[in-house]
Amino acid sequence: MNKVLSLAYFAGGSKFTLEPFKVLKDSKHKLQIVYTKEPKRAGRGKKKNQNILFKEVIKNNIRIKTLNDFTNIGNIKALKDLNLDFIIVFSFGLILPKEILKIPKYGCINIHTSLLPKWRGASPVQHTLLNNEKETGYTLIIMNEELDEGNIIYKQRMEIDDKYNYGTLLDKLVNLASINLVKNIESFANNIIKPEAQNHSEASYCYRIKKEDTYINFNCSASEVLGKIRAFSPTPGAKCYLKGELIKILDAKIDGEKKENKKFGYVTDKNLLISCKYGFIRFIKVQRAGRKAMYAKELLNGWDVEEGSIVNEEK
C-alpha cells in the first residue's frame, strides 16, 4: 500500500502498551495522536505521576492527551479533525462510545490477547493461565459497541510454555501482535483481509481481577494452585498466609504424588513443599510483606518454617 494512513493510538499506559506504540511510530504511516488514561494521585504529596507510555510519547514529540471519559465534546471534535483512517486500541480500560467508533474511515482496531470469542473481557491472559490452557493467541477485531464482539481481521495462535507466567505470556503476545500489526491494518485497508464474524455461541467471558481472587485456597489440586500462581505473577502476586504472615508466591512447581491428601494447606518438608487436596506444590520464589522477592532457599536461611506449619488463604 502506497497510501500513508492517518492513525491514533488509545492505550492504558502500562509497559506492555509501549511496543504497539513503537511499531506505529516507526512505520511509514502518520501517528497523529495518542490517548492514555488520566494519572491518579499517589504518594504522600498526592502528585500525579504520568505513566510510562505518556513519557515515551512526549520523548518522541507526538501529541498526547489524557482522559478519564469522553464527556468532553472537544475530544471528539479534535479526533474528527484528524481525518483518521484507524484508531488502534490496546488495554485502554475505557469503553469507546459510538461517536468515537464511527470516526476512523476503516474503524477502531482492538488488540485482544486471547483467541476470540474465547475470553472476552478484562483479564484474558490471567484466565488462560488460571485454567492451565496449552494454547492461546491474540486477535485483531473491528470494535463495535458490544464487549469484544467485533468482526475478526486477524488471529494468531501460540503454544503456552509451562514456564510462562502472566508477565512473560503477555509480553510474548504483545510482541507477536506488534510484529504483524502494521501489515494487517494495511491489508485490511487495501481490502485484502475480509473481516469474519465471531461465533457468539462459543464465547466465554472473564471478569476484572479483584483482590480476593489472588488468595490461594489449597482445597483443590496442585495444578489449580499453580495456575493461580502463574496467572498473578509477577503482579499482583498470588497470596497466602504462612505462620500468620501474608506472603506472595511468585513461582512454584508441582512436586510429589498426585494423590488425595486428607490434610491440605500444610508444610510437609523443610523446603516449602505444601500439601493440596490433590498433590503437592513446592514454592520456588516468595516475597514477604515489605521485603524483596527471593528464592525459597534464601528465605529459609533467615526464617524458620517448621514442618506442619499451616498455609492458608486467611489469617
Residue pairs with C-beta under 8 A, 6 or more apart in sequence:
1 186
1 189
1 190
3 189
4 28
4 29
4 30
5 29
5 30
5 85
5 86
5 185
5 186
5 189
6 29
6 30
6 32
6 82
6 83
6 84
6 85
6 86
7 24
7 29
7 30
7 31
7 32
7 84
7 85
7 86
7 87
7 88
8 31
8 32
8 33
8 34
8 35
8 79
8 82
8 84
8 86
8 87
8 88
8 104
9 20
9 21
9 24
9 31
9 33
9 34
9 35
9 87
9 88
9 89
9 90
10 34
10 35
10 36
10 87
10 88
10 89
10 90
10 92
10 94
10 96
10 108
11 17
11 20
11 21
11 34
11 35
11 36
11 53
11 89
11 90
11 91
11 92
12 36
12 37
12 51
12 53
12 90
12 91
12 92
12 93
13 36
13 37
13 51
13 52
13 53
13 54
14 51
14 52
14 53
14 91
15 52
16 91
16 170
16 171
16 174
17 36
17 53
17 90
17 91
18 52
18 53
18 56
19 174
19 175
19 178
20 88
20 90
20 111
20 174
20 177
20 178
20 181
21 31
21 34
21 53
21 56
21 57
22 56
22 178
23 178
23 179
23 181
23 182
24 31
24 88
24 181
24 182
25 31
25 60
25 62
27 182
29 182
31 62
32 63
32 82
32 84
33 62
33 63
33 64
33 65
33 78
33 79
33 82
34 53
34 57
34 62
34 63
34 64
34 65
35 64
35 65
35 66
35 67
35 75
35 92
36 51
36 53
36 54
36 57
36 64
36 65
36 66
37 51
37 66
37 67
37 68
37 92
37 93
37 94
38 48
38 66
38 67
38 68
39 48
39 49
39 50
39 51
39 54
39 66
40 48
41 47
41 48
42 48
42 49
43 49
50 66
54 64
54 66
57 64
58 64
65 75
65 78
67 75
67 94
68 94
69 94
70 76
70 94
70 96
70 97
70 99
70 100
76 99
76 100
76 103
79 87
79 100
79 103
80 103
83 105
84 103
84 104
84 105
85 104
85 105
85 106
85 189
86 104
86 105
86 106
86 107
86 108
86 109
86 185
86 189
87 96
87 100
87 103
87 104
87 107
87 108
87 109
88 108
88 109
88 111
88 181
88 185
89 96
89 108
89 109
89 110
89 111
89 143
90 110
90 111
90 174
91 111
96 108
96 143
98 145
100 108
101 107
101 108
101 143
101 144
101 145
106 185
106 188
106 189
107 142
107 143
108 142
108 143
109 140
109 141
109 142
109 143
109 153
109 185
109 188
110 140
110 141
110 143
110 148
110 150
111 138
111 140
111 174
111 177
111 181
112 124
112 138
112 139
112 140
112 141
112 148
113 124
113 125
113 136
113 138
113 170
113 173
113 174
113 177
114 120
114 124
114 125
114 127
114 128
114 136
114 137
114 138
114 139
115 135
115 136
115 137
115 138
115 139
115 155
115 157
116 139
116 141
116 148
116 152
116 155
116 198
117 148
117 149
117 198
117 199
117 200
117 202
117 203
117 204
118 124
118 202
118 203
118 204
119 127
119 128
119 204
119 205
119 206
120 147
120 148
120 149
120 203
120 204
120 205
120 206
121 147
121 148
121 205
121 206
121 207
121 208
122 206
122 207
122 208
122 209
123 206
123 207
123 208
123 209
124 206
125 136
125 166
125 169
125 170
125 173
125 231
126 166
126 206
126 209
126 231
126 232
127 206
127 231
128 136
128 160
128 169
129 160
129 164
129 165
129 166
129 169
129 227
129 230
129 231
130 227
130 228
130 231
131 227
132 223
132 224
132 226
132 227
133 160
134 159
134 160
135 157
135 158
135 159
135 160
136 157
136 158
136 160
136 169
136 173
137 155
137 156
137 157
137 158
137 173
137 176
138 155
138 156
138 173
138 174
138 176
138 177
139 152
139 154
139 155
140 152
140 153
140 154
140 155
140 177
140 181
140 184
141 148
141 150
141 151
141 152
141 153
141 198
142 150
142 151
142 153
142 195
143 150
144 150
147 205
149 198
149 200
149 203
150 198
151 195
151 196
151 197
151 198
152 195
152 196
152 197
152 198
153 184
153 188
153 193
153 195
154 180
154 184
154 193
156 176
156 177
156 180
158 172
158 173
158 176
160 169
164 172
164 230
165 229
165 230
165 231
165 233
165 234
165 250
165 251
166 230
166 231
166 232
166 233
166 234
166 235
167 233
167 234
167 235
184 193
187 193
188 195
209 232
209 236
211 236
214 228
214 232
214 236
214 237
214 238
214 239
215 238
215 239
215 240
215 313
215 314
216 225
216 228
216 229
216 238
216 239
216 240
216 249
216 311
216 313
217 312
217 313
218 225
218 240
218 264
218 265
218 274
218 275
218 276
218 277
218 311
218 312
218 313
219 264
219 265
219 276
219 277
220 276
220 277
220 278
221 258
221 276
221 277
221 278
221 279
222 254
222 258
222 276
222 278
222 279
222 280
222 281
223 254
223 279
224 276
225 252
225 274
225 276
225 281
226 252
226 253
226 254
226 281
228 238
229 238
229 249
229 250
229 251
229 252
231 238
232 238
233 249
233 250
233 251
234 250
237 248
237 249
237 250
237 287
238 248
238 249
239 246
239 247
239 248
239 249
239 313
240 246
240 247
240 249
240 311
240 312
240 313
241 247
241 311
241 312
241 313
241 314
241 315
242 267
242 305
242 309
242 310
242 311
243 305
243 309
243 310
244 315
245 288
245 289
246 289
246 315
247 286
247 287
247 288
247 289
248 286
248 287
248 293
249 283
249 285
249 286
250 285
250 286
250 287
250 293
251 283
251 284
251 285
252 281
252 282
252 283
252 284
252 285
253 281
253 282
253 284
254 279
254 280
254 281
254 282
255 273
255 280
255 281
255 282
256 273
256 279
256 280
256 282
257 279
257 280
258 278
258 279
259 278
259 279
260 277
260 278
261 275
261 276
261 277
261 278
261 279
261 280
263 275
264 275
264 276
264 277
265 274
265 275
265 276
265 310
265 311
265 312
266 274
266 275
266 308
266 309
266 310
266 311
267 273
267 274
267 305
267 306
267 307
267 308
267 309
267 310
267 311
268 274
268 275
268 280
268 307
269 307
270 300
270 305
270 307
271 282
271 296
271 297
271 300
272 282
272 283
272 286
272 296
272 299
272 300
272 305
273 280
273 281
273 282
274 280
274 281
274 282
274 283
274 311
282 296
283 296
284 295
284 296
285 293
285 294
285 295
285 296
286 293
286 294
286 295
286 296
286 299
287 293
287 294
288 299
288 303
